[in-house]
Amino acid sequence: MRLPLDMNSSIGEVMAHPFAGPIVQQALAGLSEPQDAAGASMMEGDGMEKMMASFPIGRIVGFPGIPVTREQIEQLIAGANAQG
């Protein structure tokens, strides 16, 4: 039995979910190709991946360079929790 996801679930927890994980991975794949040199240096290395994995999914709303709304995250969580 899985614990239900919520806005405080880490991105790592959401990515480990069989329903939500592939959706988040696809969305984050576009972020691995930054638009400028500053973004490139920020996205390099395992440190960024580890930091992002521990970040609560609900806190990415309004994060620079991440075009996602609170409603989109809530829909993702609801869909994942409905899958069990």
C-alpha positions as a Python dict, from the first residue, in 0.01 Angstrom:
ca = {
    (1, 'M'): (0, 0, 0),
    (2, 'R'): (131, 342, -96),
    (3, 'L'): (96, 654, 112),
    (4, 'P'): (-116, 912, -69),
    (5, 'L'): (71, 1197, -233),
    (6, 'D'): (4, 1556, -132),
    (7, 'M'): (148, 1901, -193),
    (8, 'N'): (419, 1831, 69),
    (9, 'S'): (535, 1508, -96),
    (10, 'S'): (889, 1540, -226),
    (11, 'I'): (955, 1544, -597),
    (12, 'G'): (1149, 1219, -539),
    (13, 'E'): (840, 1056, -385),
    (14, 'V'): (623, 1177, -671),
    (15, 'M'): (877, 1053, -928),
    (16, 'A'): (879, 710, -762),
    (17, 'H'): (502, 680, -807),
    (18, 'P'): (408, 460, -1106),
    (19, 'F'): (140, 700, -1233),
    (20, 'A'): (284, 1042, -1146),
    (21, 'G'): (652, 957, -1194),
    (22, 'P'): (658, 933, -1573),
    (23, 'I'): (459, 1256, -1603),
    (24, 'V'): (699, 1446, -1377),
    (25, 'Q'): (1004, 1295, -1548),
    (26, 'Q'): (876, 1407, -1886),
    (27, 'A'): (805, 1758, -1756),
    (28, 'L'): (1148, 1786, -1593),
    (29, 'A'): (1326, 1653, -1902),
    (30, 'G'): (1272, 1989, -2071),
    (31, 'L'): (1440, 2161, -1779),
    (32, 'S'): (1761, 1970, -1836),
    (33, 'E'): (1812, 2179, -2150),
    (34, 'P'): (1844, 2531, -2008),
    (35, 'Q'): (1792, 2833, -2228),
    (36, 'D'): (2104, 3023, -2121),
    (37, 'A'): (2449, 2983, -1963),
    (38, 'A'): (2324, 3072, -1613),
    (39, 'G'): (2059, 2802, -1635),
    (40, 'A'): (2314, 2555, -1771),
    (41, 'S'): (2544, 2598, -1472),
    (42, 'M'): (2250, 2565, -1230),
    (43, 'M'): (2129, 2238, -1382),
    (44, 'E'): (2467, 2062, -1393),
    (45, 'G'): (2563, 1776, -1163),
    (46, 'D'): (2398, 1534, -927),
    (47, 'G'): (2368, 1798, -656),
    (48, 'M'): (2081, 1969, -836),
    (49, 'E'): (1902, 1638, -888),
    (50, 'K'): (1936, 1548, -521),
    (51, 'M'): (1817, 1891, -412),
    (52, 'M'): (1517, 1878, -644),
    (53, 'A'): (1429, 1524, -530),
    (54, 'S'): (1393, 1648, -171),
    (55, 'F'): (1194, 1958, -268),
    (56, 'P'): (818, 1946, -191),
    (57, 'I'): (621, 1919, -516),
    (58, 'G'): (384, 2198, -409),
    (59, 'R'): (669, 2444, -370),
    (60, 'I'): (765, 2441, -739),
    (61, 'V'): (471, 2664, -828),
    (62, 'G'): (619, 2995, -934),
    (63, 'F'): (974, 2856, -933),
    (64, 'P'): (1173, 3034, -1207),
    (65, 'G'): (1184, 2833, -1526),
    (66, 'I'): (914, 2585, -1419),
    (67, 'P'): (588, 2670, -1595),
    (68, 'V'): (347, 2474, -1375),
    (69, 'T'): (37, 2586, -1189),
    (70, 'R'): (-94, 2478, -851),
    (71, 'E'): (-399, 2334, -1029),
    (72, 'Q'): (-179, 2116, -1252),
    (73, 'I'): (4, 1975, -950),
    (74, 'E'): (-325, 1914, -767),
    (75, 'Q'): (-460, 1729, -1073),
    (76, 'L'): (-143, 1518, -1092),
    (77, 'I'): (-169, 1429, -723),
    (78, 'A'): (-540, 1349, -750),
    (79, 'G'): (-477, 1125, -1051),
    (80, 'A'): (-191, 946, -877),
    (81, 'N'): (-393, 891, -560),
    (82, 'A'): (-690, 762, -763),
    (83, 'Q'): (-458, 501, -918),
    (84, 'G'): (-373, 370, -573),
}
